[in-house]
Amino acid sequence: MIRDLLTRAGSHLDHFLMGMLMFTLLIGLFVLYSASGQSFDKVGSQLVNILAAFAVLWVAANIPPQHLERIAVPLYILGLILLIGVTLFGEVSHGARRWLSLGVGRVQPSELMRIAVPMLLAWYFARREASLRLLDYAVGALLLAVPVALIVKQPDLGTAILIASSGFFVLFFAGLSVRLLLGIALTGGALAPVLWSFMHDYQRKRIEILFDPYQDPLGAGYHTIQASIALGSGGIAGKGWLHGTQAQLDFLPERTTDFIFAVFGEEFGLLGILLLLVLFGLIIARGLVIASEAQNTFCRLLAGSITLTFFTYVFVNIGMVSGILPVVGVPLPLISYGGTSLVTLMLGFGILMSIQTHKKLMTS
């Protein structure tokens, strides 16, 4: 009986993807133990986060994709209402207005939109796949731009980038032409001076620091400089677990969250980084296979967006820690400490597994 229960409980889990996720999370716990100054409390807290995230993944994996398609519109509307609520009544913390108090607790609506936006756009384009026109892409871009603009206003540039990328990938997979994409990119480049004038002072400072972190070595450039030292000192094989001086001597800031990749690179070196990149690559490859095998347009667009948004997480975090992108506050997925972003990620992977394991029950 127990075996039958376990079999039914795992029948909608993709075993390869689960294995890669669990192995990467295990590595993350080892790195977190070192980065946190060998704190069992921190590791224990992250274990609780992981268990909660896997519970969310299991629930999502057992929800048929057609049910997800039905809730795409109300979920997006709910998220939009909550974002507007944040703008009007949200709590201010550290100069940002990102949380909304609901009496019994606080919510961060931008996290909900990480899933709601690609779901809505996938639903929208699935309904119009037979006769897509340029106007449809314009409507899709507007549906994406509204929540992104509200999140930028908070301000939360990192989350805005992730949500914008998730929506962009749906537009791309829906058939947006490469010629039009190049036109948009060129237009964006031409408007860069205008966009610069609308940026906050701290956002401008981050871009300036990208090109010369030593103009403010003890202020805005400190994170980038210390991360570069940590990565460079790791060499080929690294200094060894628990022996990274930048982390252990408290030089590296945000070492359990946004800059945990620098801790990993210092302790495990280039070889460890390559192993981690292979794991990320396998997860992304599996997600793209699931997207390619999806049996309807909604599933294909949603699976592709979830997978490439995960890639964006990885690329942006490693890019900012390596000094090739501005610091925007994006954690390293499955490695950084934190519960909210981990739950959102695992919700996405649960949806991927649902698309894969329910496909035999669906019609194209």
Order of alpha helices (4+ residues) and beta strands (2+ residues): alpha-alpha-alpha-alpha-beta-beta-beta-alpha-alpha-alpha-alpha-alpha-alpha-alpha-alpha-alpha-alpha-alpha
